[in-house]
Amino acid sequence: MATAVPYSPSPLTRNYRLISLAEVAIGTFLVLSHNVFHIMPNEVFMLFALFWISFGLRDGGFKSAGLRQPDSWMKTVLLALAAAAVLQLGSAFVVEPLAQHFWKAPEHISSVLKIAPYDWKLALRSLAIVWTFAAFGEEIGYRGYLLNRAADLGHRSKLAYVLAILYVSVLFGFGHYYKGPSGLVDSAYSGLVLGGVYLISGCNLWPAILAHGISDSFAVLAIFMGWAN
């Protein structure tokens, strides 16, 4: 696994950062316009496309954003499993109870997770969506694209990456606005964990992708087995 985060060795140019600012503004608009105001199509597809276009034209390819083979798949999988555990345990025992203390309404679940117990056909469909749209698509759109472009604004310094994680995590929460206030906070927490994993791994996307997929797969399994409330 890569250990060196791609901090910029020298300040980025003013024009480069202005373009990144415009991209962050566009990304923010896409997230809010679809999830909050319902005036645009789903943002994940558009962020995914912008990722490929932006890094292809400006940075020489998608590998610079972390979509590259890690040095060790074993370490990557172990980090992803640890992150998935943090996602599940932190959400179940800390974030959700605190959020519901302030907002009594229960968290709404995604339509992808509306599975009858032991309905294996719907479960398989949900797993396919979890791994393609959520794990791969959202991680590329939010962590790979928006997080990096937000970090550009601070010359890709360590502080810039930390602030970018905070900002994109809030956006990730609004990307799940349909879940209600408790779900928004829970999703923002997920964004913090996944952003942290991305940073810890040296800005390699695979640990975050795998952690996201594993965590959501556990949710599918819990509903399929009738363990969820």
C-alpha positions in Angstrom: 0.0 0.0 0.0 1.3 3.4 -0.8 2.4 5.4 2.2 3.1 8.8 0.6 0.2 11.1 0.3 0.5 13.1 -2.9 0.9 16.5 -1.3 2.0 19.1 -3.8 5.8 19.6 -3.7 5.2 23.3 -4.7 2.3 25.7 -4.7 -0.3 25.1 -7.4 -0.8 28.0 -9.8 -3.6 30.4 -9.3 -5.3 29.4 -12.5 -5.1 25.7 -11.6 -6.7 26.4 -8.2 -9.4 28.6 -9.8 -10.4 25.8 -12.1 -10.5 23.4 -9.1 -12.7 25.9 -7.2 -15.1 26.0 -10.2 -15.2 22.2 -10.2 -15.9 22.0 -6.4 -18.7 24.6 -6.9 -20.2 22.5 -9.8 -19.9 19.3 -7.7 -21.6 21.0 -4.7 -24.4 22.2 -7.0 -24.9 18.7 -8.4 -25.1 17.1 -5.0 -27.5 19.6 -3.6 -29.6 20.1 -6.7 -30.4 16.4 -6.9 -30.6 15.3 -3.3 -32.1 18.4 -1.7 -33.9 20.3 -4.4 -34.6 17.4 -6.9 -34.0 19.5 -10.0 -31.1 17.5 -11.5 -30.4 13.8 -12.2 -28.4 11.7 -9.8 -25.1 13.3 -9.1 -23.0 10.1 -8.8 -23.0 9.5 -12.6 -22.0 13.1 -13.3 -19.3 13.2 -10.7 -18.0 9.9 -12.1 -17.8 11.4 -15.6 -16.2 14.6 -14.3 -13.5 12.6 -12.5 -12.4 10.9 -15.7 -12.5 14.2 -17.7 -10.8 16.4 -15.1 -8.0 14.1 -14.2 -7.5 13.0 -17.7 -7.1 16.6 -19.0 -5.5 18.2 -16.0 -3.4 15.6 -14.3 -2.4 13.1 -16.9 -4.8 10.3 -15.8 -6.9 8.9 -13.1 -4.0 7.2 -11.2 -3.1 10.6 -9.8 -6.4 10.6 -7.8 -5.7 7.2 -6.3 -7.3 4.7 -8.7 -4.1 2.7 -9.0 -3.0 -0.8 -7.9 -1.9 -0.7 -4.2 1.5 -2.0 -3.2 -0.1 -4.7 -1.1 -3.6 -6.1 -1.6 -3.4 -7.9 1.7 -2.8 -4.7 3.6 -5.5 -3.0 1.5 -8.1 -5.6 2.4 -7.1 -5.6 6.1 -7.4 -1.8 6.2 -10.8 -2.0 4.4 -12.1 -4.6 6.9 -11.0 -2.4 9.8 -12.6 0.6 8.3 -15.8 -1.3 7.6 -15.9 -2.4 11.3 -15.4 1.3 12.4 -18.3 2.3 10.0 -20.7 -0.3 11.4 -19.8 -0.1 15.1 -19.5 3.6 15.2 -22.8 4.1 13.4 -24.7 1.6 15.5 -23.4 2.4 18.9 -22.4 6.1 18.7 -23.7 8.1 15.8 -27.2 6.8 15.4 -28.1 6.9 19.1 -26.8 10.5 19.4 -28.5 11.6 16.2 -31.8 10.1 17.3 -31.5 11.9 20.6 -31.8 15.2 18.8 -34.1 14.0 15.9 -36.7 11.5 17.0 -37.6 10.4 13.5 -36.0 7.2 12.6 -33.4 7.1 9.8 -34.9 6.2 6.4 -33.2 3.4 4.6 -32.3 3.3 0.9 -34.6 1.6 -1.5 -31.7 -0.7 -2.3 -31.9 -2.1 1.2 -35.7 -2.7 1.1 -35.3 -6.5 0.9 -37.6 -9.1 2.3 -35.8 -11.7 4.5 -34.4 -14.6 2.5 -35.3 -13.0 -0.9 -32.0 -13.9 -2.5 -32.9 -12.4 -5.9 -33.4 -8.9 -4.4 -30.4 -9.4 -2.2 -28.1 -10.2 -5.2 -29.5 -7.2 -7.1 -28.8 -5.0 -4.0 -25.3 -6.3 -3.7 -24.7 -5.5 -7.4 -25.9 -2.0 -6.9 -23.9 -1.6 -3.6 -20.6 -2.6 -5.3 -21.0 -0.7 -8.6 -23.0 2.5 -7.8 -22.2 3.0 -4.1 -18.8 1.5 -3.5 -17.2 2.2 -6.8 -19.2 5.2 -8.1 -19.5 7.2 -4.9 -15.9 6.7 -3.8 -14.7 7.9 -7.2 -17.1 10.8 -7.2 -16.7 12.0 -3.6 -13.3 10.8 -2.5 -11.5 10.5 -5.8 -12.9 13.7 -7.4 -14.4 16.2 -5.0 -11.9 15.6 -2.1 -8.9 16.1 -4.3 -10.3 19.1 -6.1 -11.1 20.7 -2.7 -7.6 19.9 -1.5 -6.2 21.8 -4.6 -7.6 25.0 -3.1 -5.1 24.7 -0.3 -2.2 23.7 -2.5 -2.7 20.0 -1.5 -1.2 20.6 1.9 -1.9 18.2 4.8 -4.3 20.8 6.3 -5.9 21.2 2.9 -6.6 17.4 2.7 -8.1 17.4 6.3 -10.4 20.4 5.5 -11.3 18.8 2.2 -12.3 15.6 4.0 -14.5 17.6 6.4 -16.2 19.5 3.5 -16.8 16.5 1.3 -18.1 14.5 4.3 -20.8 17.1 4.8 -21.6 16.9 1.1 -21.7 13.1 1.4 -24.3 13.6 4.2 -26.4 15.8 1.9 -26.0 13.2 -0.8 -28.1 11.0 1.5 -30.6 13.7 2.3 -33.5 11.3 1.8 -32.6 9.5 5.0 -33.7 12.4 7.1 -31.6 14.3 9.7 -30.3 11.2 11.5 -29.3 9.6 8.2 -27.6 12.7 7.0 -25.4 12.8 10.1 -24.7 9.1 9.9 -23.7 9.4 6.2 -21.5 12.4 7.0 -19.8 10.1 9.6 -19.3 7.5 6.9 -17.7 10.2 4.8 -15.3 11.1 7.5 -14.2 7.4 8.0 -13.9 6.8 4.3 -12.0 10.0 3.8 -9.7 9.1 6.6 -9.0 5.7 5.1 -8.3 7.4 1.8 -5.7 9.6 3.5 -4.2 6.9 5.6 -3.7 4.7 2.5 -1.7 7.4 0.8 -4.7 8.6 -1.3 -5.3 5.2 -2.8 -9.0 4.7 -3.6 -9.1 0.9 -3.2 -9.3 0.7 0.6 -12.2 3.2 0.6 -14.0 1.4 -2.2 -13.6 -2.0 -0.5 -14.6 -0.6 3.0 -17.7 1.0 1.5 -18.7 -2.2 -0.3 -18.0 -4.4 2.7 -20.0 -2.2 5.0 -23.0 -2.0 2.7 -22.8 -5.7 2.0 -23.1 -6.4 5.7 -26.2 -4.2 5.8 -27.7 -6.2 2.9 -26.8 -9.5 4.7 -28.4 -8.3 8.0 -31.6 -7.5 6.3 -31.6 -10.7 4.2 -31.1 -12.8 7.3 -33.7 -10.9 9.3 -31.3 -9.5 11.8 -32.1 -5.8 11.2 -34.9 -4.2 13.1 
